[in-house]
Amino acid sequence: MGMSDVDVLVIGGGVSGLATAWWLSQAGLTVEVWEREQQPGGRIGSHRKSGYLLERSASLVMNSRPDVGRFMAETGLAASKAPAPSRPARYTVHEGRLEAVPASFGAMFTSPTWSLGGRLRLALEPFIPAGGNARETVSEFVTRRLGREMLERAIDPYIAGPLASDPDAANAYSVLPRLTALERRYGSLGVGMIVHKLLRRRSASVAEAFSFQGGMSTMIKTLANAPGVHFRPGRAATELRPEGKGWRIEGVSRAGEHSLRARQLVLSAPATAAAALTAPLDADLSRHLVEIEYAPVSVVHMGFARDAVDHPLNGNGFLASRRAGYAVTGSLWMSSVFSDRAPDGKVLLTNYLGGSRCPEVLGWDDERSAAEVLATLSPLLGIKGEPEMVHIDRHDRALPLYHGAYFARMQAIDERLQRLPGLHLEANYRGGVSVRDRIACGYAAARRIVAALGCKQGSGCGATEAAEVFSL
Ligand SMILES: Cc1cc2nc3c(=O)[nH]c(=O)nc-3n(C[C@H](O)[C@H](O)[C@H](O)COP(=O)(O)OP(=O)(O)OC[C@H]3O[C@@H](n4cnc5c(N)ncnc54)[C@H](O)[C@@H]3O)c2cc1C
């Protein structure tokens, strides 16, 4: 077998693919990224309209992981970080009004709007025997440990908003990994949290939320332009074939057809695209990928004159539980979180519509979507009149849902992958949807690839350096 053209080809130039490629380039491997669109970033993209800076999807990175901190430092992105306030007020909707979220479990006990029964139920948590299993839903887990009020008022809005999921269907182990682990380890969330609090004093990791100067696109551009990441825009992979000890990949672009040999292959396209590419290789794998459900989300950006909104907007926004009965799952007050998002004297509210709670938004046109958001916001925030700027970013398949048989499906996918050595699936339907999780999973994938390549074959491997970077 002759030399491969590259050590690794990454298919898909969203944050999953770009972060994986960046980590691989740090290990001295030759990496190419093929992206179907002309722009990098996939879902993510910042754009300007009438003096406002808008985000198509992700607005914030929430991080407490040291590997993600290292990524920010070593990519140079730390220098363009735009930090969000460290302890912002957050709101939920309760009986038609905004209510500040209690900052801690303790604060919930004293909150006058929580029912006495609900508070007593929380207090009982340490005495509830451990139970549950890998198939348990979020609703089952939270009701069992903390009661219904906690589910409806505190957990449901987080599952429905940022994850676009349904707590009655979402898998508890995969979307509440830390809480469920506390029960497994300590038998109780309360006890586990106290132990963790004691331990955290000694560890350095602090939770922080941030974006970048110029928005999330700054991160994407930095990665796509990084010296070791050979980014090929406008190039779609069309066929994958095992060849020798590696892979042969065919693709198309406006310039014509492309063919490349890679020792390892990372598939960072969404599940449907991954299913189409893997169908000729393994029908079972392809079927598992096709079955991953996605939910639609419309992001409705609205700009107002500051004095058209009565609410002080003193916080990062609100999330609405399903009891509120809205199609709006949440609203992020971007101009309160970051200083440069709206022109002087204006405010920018970024609102999320749909998710699994209201997939009907798929069929709503811009006018209907904007009217729905305005009707929800106006009484909550005391808005007078119409927004001076409206822009809608639609995502028909916004986020993969970690619903139902998620664990069984992921196990089945892992099993099928063992028969396809050198093929890695690295996208947001696996291991977490957040940007933080995508960067962390990219790191783990890069480690596996470096280990798989070893330093035996080929000169382009750079495996000595790789072994140092990844402390293998
Ligand atoms: C509305 C919304 C708000 C969000 N807010 C946040 C947030 O505030 N914070 C946060 O951390 N996360 C947030 N997320 C989640 C996060 O943005 C996504 O999970 C993440 O961006 C997905 O990245 P990805 O690379 O896995 O997939 P994608 O971004 O979908 O990238 C996949 C890429 O593969 C390409 N592709 C497909 N087929 C091929 C092919 N055959 N050949 C070549 N290329 C191909 C596609 O064109 C695409 O660019 C949000 C998501 C949404 C939808």
Ligand as a Chemical Component Dictionary entry (heavy atoms), coordinates in Angstrom:
data_LIG
# 
_chem_comp.id                   LIG 
_chem_comp.type                 NON-POLYMER 
_chem_comp.pdbx_formal_charge   0 
_chem_comp.three_letter_code    LIG 
# 
loop_
_chem_comp_atom.comp_id 
_chem_comp_atom.atom_id 
_chem_comp_atom.alt_atom_id 
_chem_comp_atom.type_symbol 
_chem_comp_atom.charge 
_chem_comp_atom.model_Cartn_x 
_chem_comp_atom.model_Cartn_y 
_chem_comp_atom.model_Cartn_z 
_chem_comp_atom.pdbx_ordinal 
LIG C1  C1  C 0 -30.992 27.353 17.990 1  
LIG C2  C2  C 0 -29.793 26.739 18.642 2  
LIG C3  C3  C 0 -29.192 27.376 19.727 3  
LIG C4  C4  C 0 -28.061 26.803 20.336 4  
LIG N1  N1  N 0 -27.461 27.464 21.370 5  
LIG C5  C5  C 0 -26.339 26.947 21.934 6  
LIG C6  C6  C 0 -25.620 27.674 22.930 7  
LIG O1  O1  O 0 -25.974 28.815 23.273 8  
LIG N2  N2  N 0 -24.515 27.109 23.464 9  
LIG C7  C7  C 0 -24.048 25.882 23.069 10 
LIG O2  O2  O 0 -23.047 25.411 23.595 11 
LIG N3  N3  N 0 -24.690 25.179 22.100 12 
LIG C8  C8  C 0 -25.816 25.690 21.511 13 
LIG N4  N4  N 0 -26.444 24.995 20.503 14 
LIG C9  C9  C 0 -25.906 23.688 20.081 15 
LIG C10 C10 C 0 -24.745 23.768 19.099 16 
LIG O3  O3  O 0 -24.819 24.958 18.350 17 
LIG C11 C11 C 0 -24.773 22.590 18.109 18 
LIG O4  O4  O 0 -24.975 21.365 18.780 19 
LIG C12 C12 C 0 -23.446 22.498 17.328 20 
LIG O5  O5  O 0 -23.173 23.717 16.699 21 
LIG C13 C13 C 0 -23.495 21.364 16.312 22 
LIG O6  O6  O 0 -22.239 21.233 15.705 23 
LIG P1  P1  P 0 -21.879 20.004 14.753 24 
LIG O7  O7  O 0 -20.554 20.295 14.191 25 
LIG O8  O8  O 0 -22.050 18.711 15.481 26 
LIG O9  O9  O 0 -23.016 19.994 13.611 27 
LIG P2  P2  P 0 -23.308 21.065 12.454 28 
LIG O10 O10 O 0 -23.114 22.425 12.945 29 
LIG O11 O11 O 0 -24.630 20.681 11.911 30 
LIG O12 O12 O 0 -22.179 20.781 11.359 31 
LIG C14 C14 C 0 -22.218 19.701 10.465 32 
LIG C15 C15 C 0 -21.596 20.133 9.138  33 
LIG O13 O13 O 0 -21.490 19.018 8.253  34 
LIG C16 C16 C 0 -21.667 19.501 6.935  35 
LIG N5  N5  N 0 -21.951 18.363 6.036  36 
LIG C17 C17 C 0 -23.065 17.600 5.973  37 
LIG N6  N6  N 0 -22.936 16.645 5.045  38 
LIG C18 C18 C 0 -21.701 16.797 4.492  39 
LIG C19 C19 C 0 -20.978 16.104 3.462  40 
LIG N7  N7  N 0 -21.501 15.037 2.829  41 
LIG N8  N8  N 0 -19.732 16.526 3.130  42 
LIG C20 C20 C 0 -19.182 17.601 3.759  43 
LIG N9  N9  N 0 -19.834 18.284 4.737  44 
LIG C21 C21 C 0 -21.065 17.895 5.106  45 
LIG C22 C22 C 0 -22.802 20.486 7.084  46 
LIG O14 O14 O 0 -22.875 21.369 5.985  47 
LIG C23 C23 C 0 -22.433 21.179 8.400  48 
LIG O15 O15 O 0 -21.649 22.335 8.190  49 
LIG C24 C24 C 0 -27.552 25.557 19.861 50 
LIG C25 C25 C 0 -28.173 24.934 18.771 51 
LIG C26 C26 C 0 -29.266 25.502 18.152 52 
LIG C27 C27 C 0 -29.867 24.830 16.952 53 
# 
loop_
_chem_comp_bond.comp_id 
_chem_comp_bond.atom_id_1 
_chem_comp_bond.atom_id_2 
_chem_comp_bond.value_order 
_chem_comp_bond.pdbx_ordinal 
LIG C1  C2  SING 1  
LIG C2  C3  SING 2  
LIG C2  C26 DOUB 3  
LIG C3  C4  DOUB 4  
LIG C4  N1  SING 5  
LIG C4  C24 SING 6  
LIG N1  C5  DOUB 7  
LIG C5  C6  SING 8  
LIG C5  C8  SING 9  
LIG C6  O1  DOUB 10 
LIG C6  N2  SING 11 
LIG N2  C7  SING 12 
LIG C7  O2  DOUB 13 
LIG C7  N3  SING 14 
LIG N3  C8  DOUB 15 
LIG C8  N4  SING 16 
LIG N4  C9  SING 17 
LIG N4  C24 SING 18 
LIG C9  C10 SING 19 
LIG C10 O3  SING 20 
LIG C10 C11 SING 21 
LIG C11 O4  SING 22 
LIG C11 C12 SING 23 
LIG C12 O5  SING 24 
LIG C12 C13 SING 25 
LIG C13 O6  SING 26 
LIG O6  P1  SING 27 
LIG P1  O7  DOUB 28 
LIG P1  O8  SING 29 
LIG P1  O9  SING 30 
LIG O9  P2  SING 31 
LIG P2  O10 DOUB 32 
LIG P2  O11 SING 33 
LIG P2  O12 SING 34 
LIG O12 C14 SING 35 
LIG C14 C15 SING 36 
LIG C15 O13 SING 37 
LIG C15 C23 SING 38 
LIG O13 C16 SING 39 
LIG C16 N5  SING 40 
LIG C16 C22 SING 41 
LIG N5  C17 SING 42 
LIG N5  C21 SING 43 
LIG C17 N6  DOUB 44 
LIG N6  C18 SING 45 
LIG C18 C19 SING 46 
LIG C18 C21 DOUB 47 
LIG C19 N7  SING 48 
LIG C19 N8  DOUB 49 
LIG N8  C20 SING 50 
LIG C20 N9  DOUB 51 
LIG N9  C21 SING 52 
LIG C22 O14 SING 53 
LIG C22 C23 SING 54 
LIG C23 O15 SING 55 
LIG C24 C25 DOUB 56 
LIG C25 C26 SING 57 
LIG C26 C27 SING 58 
# 
